[in-house]
Amino acid sequence: MTKRPSLVGLEARLQSKASAPAETGAPEASGVEKPPVRASRRNTQVKTAMIRIDPDGWKALRLLSIDLDTPLDDLLIDAANEMLRRHGRPAIVQKRNRPST
C-alpha cells in the first residue's frame, strides 16, 4: 500500500496553480481544455422524446407503419397532435427538418 502525500503546503500549491492561468492566459485553472461544443447541438430548436413500448405494442405500430406506408415517426407525430386536439389545444407538433448534407 502506498503512502498518501502530505497535505503540508497544499494551500500554497493550490494558490500558485489558481493564479497561474491568469498570468499565462490559460483557458482553465485545471489546465485541461474543454472540447468545443458541436455546432449541431448548440442552437437546436428540436427536442427528443423517448418512450418504452412492450414488444407486442412495438410490433403493432411497426405493422401499422408498413400497412399505411408511413414512417413510424410520422405516426407518432400524428398521435401527439391527436392528443393535443383531444384536450382542446392546437395541433402544433411538427416533424424535424433535417439539414441537407
N, C-alpha and C positions, 0 to 999 in steps of 0.2 A: 504494500500500500504506500502510495507516495504522500509526502507531507505537503500540506497546503501552504502556499506562500504567506508570508507575514503581512498583516494589514498596516504595519507601521509605515508611515509616509504615504499612505494611499491617498489622502486628501490632497497632498501636494502634487502627486502624479495626475490625479483627475483634473485639478485646476490647470495644470500645464497642457493637458490634452484638450480641455474645453477652450482655452484661449488660443490654441494653435490654429484652428480653422479660420478664425477671424483675422489672424495675421497673414496666413498663407492664401486665403481666399478659397479654401477647400469647400466642396459642396455641403458636407455634413460633418458633425462633430465625431461621428463614429469612424469616419474615414472610408465608409462604404457608400458608393454612389448608387442611388436607386435607379432601376431600369426605367426607361421612358414609358409612359402610358401609351398604349396603342391608340392611334387616331380613331379607329373604328368604334372603340368603346368610350371615347372621351365625351362626345356630344350626341349620343344616341337618343332618339325620341321614341324608342320601342322598348316595351317591357316583355319579359318572357314569363309564361305561366307553365308550371309542370303539374300534372295530375297523375295519380296512380290508379290504374284500372286493372281489374281482375282479368285473367286470360280469356274467359268467355265474353266479357264485355269488349275487350280489345278485338277479338275475332269478329264479333258482330259489327263493330264500327268499321273494321277493315273490309269486310264483305259488302257493307253498305257503300263504302267508298268505291269499291270495284263496280258494284251494280250501277251506281249513279255516274260512274266515270268522272269522279270529282276527287281531288286530293283531300286527304284526311284533315289537313289544317283548314281547308275551306269549310268542311263540315263543322268543325269545332268553332270557327268564327260565326257561322250561321247559328249555331246553338247558343253562343254567347249573346248575339243580337236578339234572338228569340226570348231569352231570359230577361233581357233589358225591357223589351216590349211588354212582356207579361207583367212586369212590375211598374208599368207606366213611365218608363224612361226612354229617351231616344236611342235608337239602334245606331251607335257610332263606332262600333268595333270594326276595324279595317285590317286587311292583310298588309303585312310589312312590305314595303317596296325595297327590293334588293338592288344595291348599286351594280350597274353593269360593269363587267371587267374585261 
